[in-house]
């Protein structure tokens, strides 16, 4: 009999048994040493908590257990910092989530106030519009968004789609929410692999446990951000006045009038750059929480408020006030968000709940801080020294070097990123150039920065004269520097700087377009802007393939036509929600757009642009030049007009309320609804060009994607 310190007692009967026991004990001690070495930290505690809630019945858990710490997700995008900071790829999904939440809040604030009249009651967005809009948010952001929802506050939604609800009456609650589901075992999926092309859309204001305004509701951390809005004293602080200039066309080649009509409306707040109070932001992020009863995932939500006049349709305007009537909520999978495991330091400000879980000890961490004189705080990176991170055989989440997400103030020409996969000599040269530029010079213009940089490169990579066999002198280039590529790059910079809005009309067209390879990587860099166009393609495709005008489903109306103002608002929302989008448009094939009054427009192309900090939207059908003659339109039409191979099939599974009171939730008569739409790779990128039209007048790059409806027999897809 053997007695071990671990209090294990074993009876030994033979040599074979002894050998087996020895192996078991050796394995036990080896495992114990690993467990002792990797002490528990905040990451392991969070990981255990995630697993515990995910594998249990979430409705039986306490509400506090459904939330994580507020500072687990760090360096969250703020509206008033988007133009002064550079958010890198590990935060691009959060920036996209922020912009899309603001996009939808701006659209509904615009359209509800634009159509705040009894004459426009039937043209307001109905349940079909909202169901398909939230579905498009999710399906167009495959692998990024987890859900999209619109929640109206108590008695703030006026349904124009219920025949049994009187005019000017409201629903107690209405909240269409779309969330992605795993369709691997759906009947129509014979491959049994998840496609990420299937969404459930449910009215969260109906059925059991439907009161998302109540504190006992477990999935509403976004509600108390702005709702309920009962204090009129906060109107001037939290609600901002926006203006959009619009110009219509009722006849091809002619506008209704040459001047723009300015429409002003109230929307989410627009704080200044010095505003630190997050309550004044137009978009706020929630703590990570478990989406119990819907997607059943740990998610982070971005929420933005919808503004409307309440009560509506009142003759005495002075008795109405602008108030937050609802909130737009966008969800992202918490497990897909990059987190920051390094210590809190100069370039890595706290608070951070996961700070230090990278196993870097403070005294064994080597850090490099680039001070940019005249350009803010710079970037700061920390790497664990050898021997102070997880060993190679440990399959933990923090193997190798850990880099802090850098803070970079607004500086367009970031030269070097300090990557570790380059040679030591080249890295030293890059750091030398960076240090000399940022510590010696103060720059007033981008052109001056480029001039100084070119001079320094010439100094550091001189052409060394050498003699060849014939005795002639020739120049030897540095092995680390390709002068021909550098000269080509500087030539492109010169071409960009020589054209502006004053002289672009006198320049040949060949001067106003750059080589195609100068836009290398555009698909990754401007992916979120492309998906803003793709979202409209999905929404319009779903609408025109499934909505039949004047169709009724018992007490529910099923079909309203799209209105001109709807699409004006969609274009405007793209512009105002993303600083990188200079213009946005929707262009219909000739005789394909039918207005709400049943008239068919020969051409219809709502297009919006930014100019001098103002927003303009017009119908390009009023121009004498046809948009169908543009090269970008012809190239897309030639590809998709006669051949729709490559489109993907998407599913929208609608769950609607059984009655206006929301007694229960049931499947819609058309369940599931399917539609065909392109993916982001089906869009076409243009070469960089100078748009010289008196409106944009900037170097831009364009992304164009098609959308499709059905033919008159509703049998075949038609390029719309």
Secondary structure, 3 states (H helix, E strand, C coil): CEECCCCCEECCCCHHHHHHHHHHHHHHHHHHHHHHHCCCCHHHHHHHHHHHHHCCCHHHCCHHHHECCHHHCCCCCCHHHCCCECCCHHHHHHHHHHHHHHHHHHHHHHHHHHCCCHHHHHHCCCHHHHHHHHHHHHHCCCCCEEEEEEEECCCCECCCCECCCCCCCCECCECEEEEECCCCCCCCCCCCCCCCCEEEEEECCCCCCCCCCCCCCCCCCCHHHHCCCCCHHHHHHHEEEEEEEEECCCECCECCCCCCEEEEEEEECCCCCCCCCHHHCCEEECCCEECCCCCCCEEEEEEEEEEEEECCCCCCHHHCEEEEEEEEEEEEEHHHCCCCCCCCECCECCCCCCCCCCCCCHHHEEEEEECCCCCCCCEEEEEECCCCCCCCCCCCCCCCCCCCCCCCECCCCCCCCCCCCCCHHHHHHHHHHHHHHHHHCCCCCHHHHHHHHHHHHHHHCCCEEEECCCCCEEEECCCCCCHHHHHHHHHHHHHHHHCCCCCHHHCCHHHHECCHHHHCCHHHHCHHHHHHHHHHHHHHHHHHHHCCCCCEECCEECCCCCCHHHHHHHHHHHHHHCCCCCEEECCCCCCCEECCCCCEECCCCEEEEEECCEEEEEEHHHCCCCHHHCHHHHHHHHHHCCCCCCCEEEEEEEEEECCCCCCCEEECCCCCEEEEECCHHHCEECCCEEECCCCCCEEECCEECCCEEECCCCCCEEEC
